[in-house]
Amino acid sequence: MLKKLIPFMALMMAMAACGASSTADKDAAAADSAKINTTQDMASQSNPADSGSVKVEVTTSLGSFTVLLYGDTPAHRDNFLKHVKDGTYEGTLFHRVISNFMVQAGDPDSKTAKPGQMLGSGDVGYTLEAEINFPRHYHKRGALAAARQGDQVNPQRRSSGCQFYVVTGEKYTEPQLNQFDRRLEQSGLQAHFNKLAQDNMDSIMALQQKRDSAGLHALQDRLIAETEAWGKANPLRMSAEMRQDYTTIGGTPHLDNEYTVFGEVVAGMDVIDKIEKVETDSHDRPTADVKIISMKVLD
């Protein structure tokens, strides 16, 4: 089954090419492997989300809302707080708005953007190690999560150092959630396989340099077997709480276990709804700017 999900040779070539292009990037990636937690891992822990959690009020040109930054995603919490305190977000726009999906902000280039200018590529020069605490944190309506580049160029699912989004989403039926459960399993297997591949990058590159196709296929089979064994020991399924939320308040379940959810809106969700409903252009940018005026940490 897994061989159908993972285009192994293409993945190896892409990852090895990325690794060969920059020794510094390779070393940093090895040092910062993604923290993708499994259902069993999370079930054995007490809920630390209240310990170290912080509230931040976000004032926009359409009103104010308050987010709770989770204490159990400390790197994302602290990074967000750093930007709050140094004013990084002041004057930035909600540059990507999609109805029944999410609203995205935090691109520093949006501060000086001209009307109609395409946005979304701005950054602060670094990314964050993933803190995907699934299934504890998931993409229910109001979830605050970190944007990131796609898996093809970012297999470790590292987060943008500044861009974030708030989920609006939509409601789903139980049969639809069953389909998402199957996707969730596949996504979890793919993520685990990617991590194993990254851990074996030196061996992969050595085999490629030797043009040892048989060796690469043998390594492929071993990693697939390890991934399948991991999947059996750590089944990924939606919890009853998740199903309740997705059928009653809604969300975006197809993003679960793929992006770091590091907080949620606890007040002012009506403002998010206003932002979600503004008119947008063909690139999902609001035709009339929706600006972040200020942010402040609440006591």
Residue pairs with C-beta under 8 A, 6 or more apart in sequence:
1 228
2 189
2 193
2 224
2 227
2 228
3 224
5 186
5 189
5 190
6 189
6 190
6 193
6 224
8 220
8 223
8 224
9 216
9 220
11 155
11 194
11 197
12 197
12 204
12 208
12 216
12 220
13 208
14 152
15 155
15 197
15 198
15 201
15 204
16 201
16 204
16 205
16 208
18 25
18 26
18 153
19 25
19 26
19 29
19 201
19 205
20 205
26 201
29 156
29 198
30 198
30 201
32 129
32 156
32 158
33 129
33 156
33 195
33 198
33 199
34 129
34 130
34 132
34 156
34 157
34 158
34 191
34 195
35 129
35 130
35 131
35 132
36 130
36 132
36 134
36 157
36 188
36 191
36 192
36 195
36 257
37 132
37 133
37 134
37 136
38 188
38 234
38 236
39 134
39 135
39 234
39 235
39 236
39 237
40 233
40 234
41 234
42 133
42 134
42 135
42 136
47 72
47 136
48 71
48 72
49 70
49 71
49 72
49 136
49 137
50 71
51 71
51 72
52 71
52 72
52 74
52 77
53 68
53 69
53 70
53 71
53 77
54 68
54 69
54 71
54 77
54 81
54 297
54 298
55 66
55 67
55 68
55 69
55 266
55 297
55 298
56 66
56 67
56 69
56 80
56 81
56 84
56 295
56 296
56 297
56 298
57 64
57 65
57 66
57 295
57 296
57 298
58 64
58 65
58 66
58 67
58 89
58 292
58 294
58 295
59 292
59 293
59 294
59 295
59 296
60 94
60 271
60 275
60 290
60 291
60 292
60 293
61 289
61 290
61 291
61 293
62 271
62 274
62 275
62 278
62 290
63 268
63 270
63 271
63 274
64 268
64 271
65 265
65 267
65 268
65 269
65 271
65 272
66 265
66 266
66 267
66 268
66 298
67 144
67 166
67 263
67 264
67 265
67 266
68 263
68 264
68 265
68 266
69 76
69 77
69 80
69 81
69 144
69 262
69 263
70 76
70 77
70 133
70 137
70 261
70 262
70 263
70 264
71 77
72 131
72 133
72 136
73 131
73 133
73 137
73 260
73 261
73 262
73 263
74 131
75 128
75 129
75 131
76 128
76 131
76 146
76 159
76 260
76 262
76 263
77 262
77 263
79 128
79 161
80 164
80 262
80 263
81 297
82 88
83 89
83 106
83 124
83 162
84 295
84 296
84 297
85 297
88 108
88 124
88 162
89 105
89 106
89 162
89 292
89 295
90 292
90 293
90 294
90 295
91 111
91 291
91 292
91 293
92 105
92 106
92 107
92 108
92 110
92 111
92 291
92 292
93 105
93 107
93 110
93 111
93 113
93 119
93 285
93 286
93 289
93 290
93 291
93 292
94 103
94 104
94 105
94 275
94 286
94 290
94 291
94 292
95 104
95 105
95 107
95 110
95 113
95 119
95 120
95 285
95 286
96 102
96 103
96 104
96 119
96 120
96 165
96 283
96 284
96 285
97 103
97 104
97 275
97 276
97 278
97 280
97 284
97 285
97 286
97 290
98 276
98 280
98 284
99 168
99 276
99 277
100 168
100 169
100 170
100 276
101 167
101 168
101 169
101 170
101 252
102 165
102 166
102 167
102 168
102 169
102 252
102 276
103 165
103 166
103 168
103 272
103 275
103 276
104 120
104 147
104 163
104 164
104 165
105 163
105 164
105 165
105 292
106 147
106 160
106 162
106 163
106 164
107 119
107 120
107 121
107 122
107 162
107 163
108 122
108 123
108 124
108 162
109 119
109 121
109 122
110 119
110 122
113 119
116 281
116 285
118 283
118 285
119 283
119 285
120 163
122 162
122 163
123 160
123 161
123 162
123 163
124 161
124 162
125 161
126 161
127 148
127 154
127 158
127 159
127 160
127 161
128 146
128 158
128 159
128 160
128 161
128 260
129 156
129 158
129 159
130 156
130 157
130 158
130 159
130 260
131 159
131 260
131 262
132 157
132 257
132 258
132 259
132 260
132 261
133 261
134 236
134 256
134 257
134 261
135 236
135 238
135 239
135 242
135 256
135 257
137 143
137 261
137 262
138 242
138 245
138 251
138 253
138 256
138 261
139 145
139 167
139 169
139 251
139 252
139 253
139 255
139 256
139 259
139 261
140 167
140 169
140 242
140 245
140 246
140 249
140 250
140 251
140 264
141 167
141 168
141 169
141 245
141 249
141 250
141 251
141 269
142 166
142 167
142 249
142 264
142 265
142 266
142 269
142 272
143 166
143 167
143 251
143 261
143 263
143 264
144 164
144 165
144 166
144 167
144 261
144 262
144 263
144 264
144 265
145 164
145 165
145 166
145 167
145 255
145 259
145 260
145 261
145 262
146 159
146 160
146 163
146 164
146 259
146 260
146 262
147 159
147 160
147 163
147 164
147 165
147 259
148 154
148 157
148 158
148 159
148 160
148 259
148 260
149 158
149 160
151 157
151 190
151 194
151 258
155 194
155 197
155 198
156 194
156 195
156 198
157 191
157 258
157 259
157 260
159 259
159 260
166 265
166 272
167 251
167 252
167 255
168 250
168 272
168 273
168 276
169 250
169 251
169 252
170 250
170 251
171 246
171 247
171 248
171 249
171 250
172 180
172 246
172 247
172 250
172 253
173 247
174 243
174 247
177 238
177 243
177 246
177 247
177 253
180 238
180 253
180 254
180 256
181 237
181 238
183 254
184 236
184 237
184 238
184 253
184 256
184 257
185 231
185 235
185 236
185 237
187 236
187 256
187 257
187 258
188 231
188 234
188 236
188 257
189 227
189 228
189 230
189 231
191 257
191 258
192 227
192 230
192 231
193 223
193 224
193 227
196 223
196 226
196 227
197 204
197 223
200 219
200 223
203 219
204 216
204 219
207 215
207 216
207 219
208 216
236 257
238 246
238 253
238 256
242 253
242 256
245 251
246 253
265 272
275 286
275 290
278 286
278 287
278 288
278 290
279 286
279 287
279 288
280 286
280 287
281 287
